[in-house]
């Protein structure tokens, strides 16, 4: 980035003013003290006329920062044509706001939190592709109740879910508490479908991922997902429950 900036005869401060970031941040990124976000890299690419070079490099850097066990999953998400997700306790990473993601990732470890949050947000760029995947999530009502990051963060996150629900590619169903015992009680899981490749089921443990294309596992989890969709509220009723939680549980708080 420094070479491109200098070739354009711009100081760090001047480039910062053009892309609406501080010159100090420009310097930190040029000296590898901070990892840029994709939004930052796209602005710099536009300002310097680099043809998307910086954005491509940043994507490689962000991908390299993923845990080794998760890189394969990130690749699956990037290649999938359909993703079916069941989440037991929180909003899935592909639908998280930045503040919510930061609260989740920082709950145990604050080290490198800015960079880890940037990595998580970068994964959501799969929805910006010319042909984005179909993403269907069944979300336990627990995710609406579990307060992560405070009232403002939760309100913003639930509003984000409602906004995403207006997309034909993203569908959000809520599995209400009234459903009782259900097919997902053993834990969260994802089903990835591809054009021409075998379907893969993914489950996640502590510090490890478990992707498998075993026909028996795929059949079992696909059946479980069918049951979860049937037990969940309709898309319309799910949106209404999310809206009520946002307004009643996380509305304006009076001191």
Backbone torsions as a table, in degrees:
resi	resn	phi	psi	omega
1	UNK	NA	-39.5	-179.0
2	UNK	-59.8	-44.1	-179.4
3	UNK	-62.4	-41.3	179.3
4	UNK	-66.0	-40.4	178.9
5	UNK	-63.8	-46.1	-179.0
6	UNK	-66.6	-34.0	177.3
7	UNK	-64.4	-29.2	177.4
8	UNK	-86.0	1.3	178.2
9	UNK	59.6	45.9	178.8
10	UNK	-120.0	143.0	171.7
11	UNK	-82.6	168.2	176.6
12	UNK	-58.9	-41.6	-179.5
13	UNK	-64.3	-43.1	-179.3
14	UNK	-64.1	-43.2	177.7
15	UNK	-63.8	-40.7	178.5
16	UNK	-58.7	-40.5	179.4
17	UNK	-66.0	-35.7	-179.4
18	UNK	-68.3	-41.6	-175.2
19	UNK	-97.5	4.1	176.5
20	UNK	67.0	39.2	171.7
21	UNK	-130.1	164.1	-179.2
22	UNK	-76.4	151.9	175.0
23	UNK	-62.6	-30.7	178.0
24	UNK	-62.1	-42.4	178.5
25	UNK	-65.0	-40.3	177.1
26	UNK	-55.9	-44.9	-180.0
27	UNK	-64.3	-40.6	179.7
28	UNK	-63.7	-38.3	-179.8
29	UNK	-72.4	-39.7	-179.9
30	UNK	-65.5	-28.2	179.7
31	UNK	-99.2	14.2	174.9
32	UNK	62.7	25.3	175.6
33	UNK	-87.8	-13.8	179.7
34	UNK	-144.9	141.3	177.9
35	UNK	-90.1	127.2	-179.4
36	UNK	-72.8	153.4	173.1
37	UNK	-83.1	166.3	177.7
38	UNK	-66.9	-34.9	177.7
39	UNK	-60.8	-44.5	178.3
40	UNK	-60.4	-48.7	-176.0
41	UNK	-63.5	-35.5	179.3
42	UNK	-67.5	-38.8	177.8
43	UNK	-65.3	-42.1	179.9
44	UNK	-67.3	-40.6	176.6
45	UNK	-57.2	-43.7	-179.7
46	UNK	-66.6	-40.2	-177.6
47	UNK	-69.4	-37.1	-175.3
48	UNK	-98.8	-5.6	179.2
49	UNK	63.3	43.5	-175.8
50	UNK	-91.7	3.8	176.1
51	UNK	66.8	28.7	177.8
52	UNK	84.2	8.7	-177.4
53	UNK	-59.9	-48.6	-176.9
54	UNK	-63.7	-40.5	-179.8
55	UNK	-61.6	-40.5	179.0
56	UNK	-66.0	-40.3	178.3
57	UNK	-65.9	-40.3	-179.6
58	UNK	-64.0	-39.8	178.1
59	UNK	-61.3	-38.1	176.9
60	UNK	-65.5	-41.1	179.5
61	UNK	-65.1	-46.3	-179.2
62	UNK	-62.0	-40.5	-179.9
63	UNK	-65.7	-36.3	-179.3
64	UNK	-68.0	-20.3	-178.8
65	UNK	-84.9	-7.4	176.1
66	UNK	-68.4	146.6	173.0
67	UNK	-56.0	146.4	-176.7
68	UNK	-53.4	-39.7	-176.6
69	UNK	-71.2	-17.2	-176.4
70	UNK	-99.4	-12.8	-177.9
71	UNK	-61.0	-38.9	179.0
72	UNK	-62.2	-39.5	-179.9
73	UNK	-66.9	-40.4	176.9
74	UNK	-59.9	-38.1	177.0
75	UNK	-66.7	-39.2	178.0
76	UNK	-62.1	-44.0	179.5
77	UNK	-61.8	-37.9	-178.3
78	UNK	-71.0	-28.7	-176.5
79	UNK	-95.9	-20.2	-172.8
80	UNK	-65.1	145.0	173.1
81	UNK	-95.5	-23.6	177.3
82	UNK	-141.6	135.5	177.2
83	UNK	-128.9	124.0	177.4
84	UNK	-115.8	121.5	-172.4
85	UNK	-125.1	136.3	169.8
86	UNK	-115.9	125.7	-178.6
87	UNK	-120.8	125.1	-174.3
88	UNK	-86.5	-35.1	-170.3
89	UNK	-128.3	-10.5	-179.1
90	UNK	-156.2	169.9	177.3
91	UNK	-67.8	135.4	-179.3
92	UNK	-64.1	150.6	-175.3
93	UNK	-54.9	-35.3	-178.1
94	UNK	-68.2	-13.4	-179.3
95	UNK	-117.6	7.6	-176.8
96	UNK	-78.9	145.0	169.0
97	UNK	-76.2	166.8	-179.2
98	UNK	-64.0	-41.8	-178.3
99	UNK	-66.5	-40.4	179.3
100	UNK	-66.1	-45.5	179.2
101	UNK	-60.0	-41.6	-179.7
102	UNK	-63.1	-40.4	179.1
103	UNK	-66.1	-41.0	179.2
104	UNK	-65.2	-49.7	-175.7
105	UNK	-69.7	-28.0	-177.9
106	UNK	-92.4	3.5	-176.6
107	UNK	-63.1	-33.4	-177.2
108	UNK	-114.1	-38.8	-173.4
109	UNK	-133.3	119.8	-179.8
110	UNK	-89.9	-7.9	-176.4
111	UNK	-67.4	131.7	177.9
112	UNK	59.9	30.0	-172.8
113	UNK	-63.9	-39.8	179.2
114	UNK	-59.6	-46.0	-177.8
115	UNK	-68.7	-40.9	-179.6
116	UNK	-66.6	-35.7	176.8
117	UNK	-66.9	-41.3	178.4
118	UNK	-61.2	-38.9	178.0
119	UNK	-62.4	-45.9	-179.4
120	UNK	-62.8	-43.1	-179.3
121	UNK	-67.0	-34.0	-179.9
122	UNK	-63.7	-31.3	179.3
123	UNK	-61.1	-26.6	-177.6
124	UNK	-72.0	-8.7	-178.8
125	UNK	-67.4	-8.5	176.6
126	UNK	-61.8	-23.5	-179.9
127	UNK	-81.0	-7.8	178.5
128	UNK	-93.8	-1.9	-179.4
129	UNK	-66.4	160.6	177.7
130	UNK	-60.1	-36.0	175.6
131	UNK	-125.0	82.8	-177.7
132	UNK	-70.9	157.0	179.1
133	UNK	-73.2	154.7	167.5
134	UNK	-75.3	127.9	179.9
135	UNK	-121.9	120.5	-179.7
136	UNK	-123.3	124.8	-179.4
137	UNK	-123.8	134.6	168.0
138	UNK	-105.2	119.6	-171.0
139	UNK	-114.9	123.2	176.4
140	UNK	-62.3	143.8	177.5
141	UNK	-58.1	-21.5	176.5
142	UNK	-53.4	-37.2	-177.8
143	UNK	-65.0	-23.8	178.1
144	UNK	-83.0	-22.6	-175.1
145	UNK	-95.9	-37.7	-179.2
146	UNK	-64.3	110.6	-175.6
147	UNK	-79.8	111.1	-179.6
148	UNK	-115.2	116.5	176.5
149	UNK	84.3	1.9	178.0
150	UNK	98.8	173.5	-174.5
151	UNK	-60.9	-47.1	-177.2
152	UNK	-62.7	-42.6	-179.9
153	UNK	-63.3	-44.1	-179.4
154	UNK	-67.1	-40.9	179.4
155	UNK	-62.5	-43.8	178.3
156	UNK	-63.1	-40.8	-178.6
157	UNK	-65.5	-43.8	-179.6
158	UNK	-68.7	-36.2	175.4
159	UNK	-63.1	-36.8	178.1
160	UNK	-64.4	-41.9	177.4
161	UNK	-60.5	-42.1	179.5
162	UNK	-63.8	-41.1	179.9
163	UNK	-66.1	-41.7	179.7
164	UNK	-66.3	-30.6	-179.1
165	UNK	-63.1	-15.6	177.9
166	UNK	-80.9	-6.1	179.6
167	UNK	-86.3	137.8	178.3
168	UNK	-67.6	-16.5	-178.0
169	UNK	-91.8	-14.4	-175.2
170	UNK	-123.6	122.3	-178.2
171	UNK	-125.5	129.8	-177.0
172	UNK	-122.0	117.5	172.9
173	UNK	-111.9	144.0	177.6
174	UNK	-108.2	130.2	174.4
175	UNK	-90.1	107.9	-173.7
176	UNK	-75.5	158.5	176.9
177	UNK	-56.7	-32.2	-177.3
178	UNK	-66.4	-11.3	178.4
179	UNK	-68.9	-19.4	179.0
180	UNK	68.6	-145.8	178.4
181	UNK	-62.6	139.8	-175.2
182	UNK	-144.9	174.2	-173.2
183	UNK	-74.8	-5.7	-178.5
184	UNK	-110.5	16.7	-174.8
185	UNK	-67.2	-18.6	179.6
186	UNK	-80.2	-9.7	176.1
187	UNK	138.8	169.9	-179.9
188	UNK	-70.9	152.9	175.4
189	UNK	-160.1	160.1	177.8
190	UNK	-126.3	149.6	174.3
191	UNK	-122.4	121.4	-179.2
192	UNK	-108.2	127.6	176.9
193	UNK	-115.9	144.3	-174.0
194	UNK	-129.8	161.4	174.8
195	UNK	-83.6	102.0	176.0
196	UNK	92.9	-7.6	179.3
197	UNK	-114.7	158.5	-179.8
198	UNK	-62.8	148.7	175.0
199	UNK	-67.9	143.1	-178.9
200	UNK	-124.5	135.7	174.4
201	UNK	-103.3	138.4	-177.5
202	UNK	-127.9	128.8	171.4
203	UNK	-126.5	156.5	-174.7
204	UNK	-126.9	134.6	175.8
205	UNK	-115.1	-165.3	179.2
206	UNK	-74.8	105.8	176.7
207	UNK	74.4	16.3	179.5
208	UNK	-152.7	158.2	177.5
209	UNK	-122.7	153.4	-176.5
210	UNK	-132.5	77.5	174.2
211	UNK	-83.1	140.8	179.1
212	UNK	-148.5	145.5	175.1
213	UNK	-109.3	15.2	179.2
214	UNK	-55.1	123.0	-178.7
215	UNK	-55.5	-38.7	-179.7
216	UNK	-65.7	-43.5	-180.0
217	UNK	-67.0	-42.6	179.0
218	UNK	-61.2	-43.8	179.3
219	UNK	-63.4	-44.3	-179.1
220	UNK	-63.2	-47.7	-176.9
221	UNK	-71.0	-33.1	176.2
222	UNK	-64.4	-40.7	177.1
223	UNK	-65.8	-42.4	176.9
224	UNK	-58.6	-42.2	-178.5
225	UNK	-65.9	-38.6	176.2
226	UNK	-58.5	-43.2	179.4
227	UNK	-65.9	-39.2	179.7
228	UNK	-65.5	-42.0	177.7
229	UNK	-63.0	-39.1	-179.9
230	UNK	-68.1	-35.1	-178.7
231	UNK	-80.4	-21.3	-177.4
232	UNK	-77.0	163.5	175.6
233	UNK	-68.8	158.3	175.4
234	UNK	-64.0	166.5	179.0
235	UNK	-58.1	-42.1	-179.1
236	UNK	-66.5	-47.1	-179.4
237	UNK	-68.8	-31.8	177.0
238	UNK	-64.5	-44.1	178.9
239	UNK	-61.6	-38.3	179.4
240	UNK	-66.9	-39.6	178.1
241	UNK	-66.0	-40.6	177.0
242	UNK	-62.6	-41.7	179.9
243	UNK	-64.0	-41.5	179.3
244	UNK	-65.1	-41.7	178.5
245	UNK	-62.6	-41.1	-179.4
246	UNK	-63.4	-42.6	-175.7
247	UNK	-83.1	-41.9	-174.8
248	UNK	-83.5	-42.5	-175.7
249	UNK	-88.0	-35.2	-174.4
250	UNK	-121.8	26.6	177.2
251	UNK	-72.7	-173.2	180.0
252	UNK	-59.3	129.3	-179.1
253	UNK	-96.0	131.5	179.7
254	UNK	-97.5	125.6	-178.2
255	UNK	-67.1	NA	NA
